Amino acid sequence: MDDERLILKARGGDKDAENELLKKYMPMAKSISAGFFISGGTAEDLFQEAMVGLYSAINCFSPDNGANFTTYAYRCMRNAVLDAVKKNTGAKNRALNNFVPIVEISDVYSPNDPEDELIRREQRSEFLQKISKILSSLEFKATVMYLDGLSASEIAVALDKNAKSVDNALNRAKNKLHKSYYTEC
């Protein structure tokens, strides 16, 4: 049965349909929550936040807006985890102070071969080590957060910087990386 039919049944009170959707998207919730760290919390705490986001997606999704449910659910779960991290980091929206990207998550979840996943993680680690030698601390943090899907304004809040500083840091990073790439080639 497709997601839209399951959603309609779940909204009508069919617990089996709701459980089927929750079970189907549980690996995505685990993957999303694994990409963040919360000081004083556990991985299970963030996983539960992702599941709350999934439950919200089931109850709020509308196929009329043109999005598919997988993408919508991904965004709801990711936003729920980000909100939890923001709330936990304290003082008035100093969101993501302890943000630690662990794995790269694509916009639409697709299960991969474990070997491919390991290779992708190793490549990401090598890439991050390489750019950390080229970029300043602010440029590196802003670039990693940008690559993980945060907007410049979200990065500014997370790093407690003004938006212009973050924008400048991202532009400097882009220029340095561009220059470094063409120097190697």
C-alpha positions in Angstrom: 0.0 0.0 0.0 1.4 3.4 -0.9 2.1 6.1 1.7 -0.8 8.4 0.9 -3.4 5.6 1.5 -1.6 4.6 4.7 -1.7 8.2 5.9 -5.4 8.5 5.2 -6.1 5.3 7.1 -3.8 6.4 10.0 -5.7 9.7 10.2 -8.9 7.7 10.3 -7.8 5.9 13.4 -6.2 2.8 11.8 -3.4 2.0 14.2 -2.0 -0.7 11.9 -1.6 1.8 9.1 0.1 4.3 11.5 2.4 1.6 12.8 3.3 0.5 9.3 4.3 4.1 8.4 6.3 4.5 11.7 8.1 1.2 11.0 8.8 2.1 7.4 10.4 5.5 8.3 12.1 4.4 11.5 15.5 3.8 9.7 15.3 7.4 8.3 14.6 8.7 11.8 17.7 6.8 13.1 19.8 8.1 10.3 18.8 11.7 10.8 19.2 11.6 14.6 22.6 10.0 14.3 23.8 13.1 12.5 23.6 15.3 15.7 24.9 15.4 19.2 23.2 16.9 22.2 25.2 17.8 25.3 23.9 15.8 28.2 21.6 13.8 26.1 21.6 10.5 24.4 21.2 9.3 20.9 17.9 7.8 21.9 16.6 11.3 22.9 17.3 12.6 19.5 15.8 9.5 17.9 12.6 10.1 19.8 12.5 13.7 18.6 12.8 12.5 15.0 10.0 10.0 15.6 7.8 12.9 17.0 8.6 14.7 13.8 7.5 11.7 11.8 4.3 11.5 13.7 3.7 15.1 12.9 4.4 14.5 9.3 1.8 11.8 9.2 -0.8 14.1 10.7 0.1 17.2 8.6 1.1 15.9 5.2 -1.0 17.2 2.3 -0.3 15.7 -1.2 -1.8 18.9 -2.7 1.4 20.9 -2.2 3.3 18.8 -4.7 5.8 17.2 -2.4 6.1 13.5 -1.8 5.7 12.1 1.6 9.3 10.8 1.9 10.7 14.3 1.4 8.2 15.9 3.7 8.8 13.3 6.5 12.5 13.8 6.2 12.2 17.6 6.6 9.8 17.2 9.6 12.1 14.8 11.3 15.2 16.9 10.7 13.4 20.0 11.9 12.2 18.3 15.1 15.8 17.2 15.8 17.2 20.6 15.1 14.5 22.2 17.4 15.5 19.8 20.2 19.2 20.7 19.8 18.3 24.4 19.8 16.2 24.1 22.9 18.9 22.1 24.7 21.8 24.4 24.0 20.5 27.1 26.3 20.6 30.9 26.2 18.1 32.3 23.9 18.6 30.6 20.6 22.3 29.8 20.8 21.2 26.9 18.6 23.6 24.1 17.7 26.5 25.3 19.9 27.4 21.7 20.3 26.4 20.7 16.8 28.5 17.8 15.7 27.8 16.4 12.2 28.5 12.7 12.2 27.2 11.4 9.0 26.1 13.0 5.7 22.4 12.7 5.1 21.0 13.2 1.6 17.7 15.1 1.1 15.9 11.9 0.4 16.8 8.8 2.4 17.9 5.8 0.4 19.4 2.7 2.1 22.9 2.0 1.0 25.2 -1.0 1.0 27.1 -1.0 4.3 30.4 -1.0 2.4 29.4 2.1 0.3 28.3 3.8 3.5 31.7 3.2 5.1 33.5 4.5 2.0 31.3 7.6 2.0 32.0 8.3 5.7 35.7 7.8 5.1 35.7 10.2 2.1 33.8 12.8 4.1 36.2 12.5 7.0 39.2 12.9 4.6 37.5 15.9 2.9 36.8 17.6 6.3 40.4 17.0 7.4 41.7 18.5 4.2 39.5 21.6 4.3 40.2 22.2 8.0 43.8 22.8 7.1 42.8 25.4 4.5 40.0 27.3 6.3 39.9 29.3 9.4 37.9 28.0 12.4 34.8 30.1 11.5 35.1 29.3 7.8 35.3 25.6 8.6 32.4 25.5 11.0 30.2 27.6 8.7 31.1 25.5 5.7 30.4 22.2 7.4 27.0 23.5 8.7 26.2 24.8 5.2 27.1 21.4 3.7 24.8 19.7 6.2 21.9 21.8 4.9 21.7 24.7 7.3 20.9 28.2 5.8 23.3 31.1 6.4 20.8 32.6 8.9 20.6 29.3 10.9 24.4 29.1 10.9 24.6 32.7 12.2 22.3 31.8 15.1 24.1 28.6 15.8 27.5 30.3 15.9 26.2 33.4 17.6 27.5 35.6 14.8 25.7 38.1 12.6 24.5 37.0 9.2 27.0 39.2 7.4 30.0 37.6 9.2 28.7 34.1 8.2 28.0 35.1 4.7 31.6 36.6 4.4 33.1 33.4 6.0 31.2 31.2 3.5 32.4 33.4 0.6 36.0 33.3 1.8 35.8 29.6 2.2 34.4 29.1 -1.3 37.3 31.2 -2.7 40.0 29.4 -0.7 38.6 26.0 -1.7 38.3 27.0 -5.3 41.9 28.3 -5.3 43.1 25.2 -3.5 41.4 22.9 -6.0 42.9 24.6 -9.1 46.3 24.8 -7.4 46.3 21.0 -7.0 45.1 20.3 -10.6 
